[in-house]
């Protein structure tokens, strides 16, 4: 029995399987932003979250532009939706200096600020060349996960991190 021949066949099958599974994962994990909307009678609270760490990085880098489309007035569907720019320019996380006061009194603000601006976001570290790439990937995933968790727990901090907005320009009976 030729061990090397079988070993190569096994690696080819394994590699093919990984490529196929990688494509399936890529199809599922698209860079998107999901939004939750809450209306309290006077204003609308928007809370959004990028679906992947890379989308989160892009949002922090390029910002978020918020538009509202009115599709109905007084219960009647409009022929053409009315577009309103909620933000004049893109929203970005506030600079670190503007977080300092909040960090002292709000744990969620501290977590979000650390996720956005911290020099290190330590997770279990491995040693070696390839391990550095894996460690960096895990660090980004941890920043993303902890940042979104903190934003979910505290809307004020979510707004500071450009992951939330209050829209008080709405009109009653518009949809």
Long-range contacts (C-beta under 8 A, 24 or more apart in sequence): 31-55, 31-58, 33-59, 33-64, 39-170, 42-168, 43-166, 43-167, 43-168, 43-170, 44-166, 44-167, 44-168, 44-170, 45-155, 45-164, 45-165, 45-166, 45-167, 46-164, 46-165, 46-166, 46-167, 47-151, 47-152, 47-155, 47-158, 47-163, 47-164, 48-163, 48-164, 49-148, 49-151, 49-152, 49-163, 50-144, 52-144, 53-140, 53-141, 53-143, 53-144, 56-143, 56-144, 56-147, 56-148, 57-140, 57-144, 59-162, 60-92, 60-93, 60-116, 60-162, 62-90, 63-89, 63-90, 63-91, 63-92, 63-162, 64-90, 64-91, 64-162, 65-89, 65-90, 65-91, 66-91, 66-165, 66-167, 68-167, 68-170, 70-174, 70-175, 71-175, 72-174, 72-175, 73-173, 73-174, 73-175, 74-173, 75-173, 84-169, 86-165, 86-167, 86-169, 87-165, 91-162, 91-165, 92-162, 93-160, 93-161, 93-162, 94-160, 94-161, 94-162, 98-160, 99-160, 102-156, 102-157, 102-160, 106-154, 106-156, 106-157, 108-150, 108-151, 108-153, 108-154, 108-157, 109-150, 109-154, 109-156, 109-157, 109-160, 111-146, 111-147, 111-149, 111-150, 112-147, 112-150, 112-151, 112-157, 112-158, 112-160, 112-161, 114-146, 115-143, 115-144, 115-146, 115-147, 115-150, 116-143, 116-147, 116-161, 118-143, 121-146
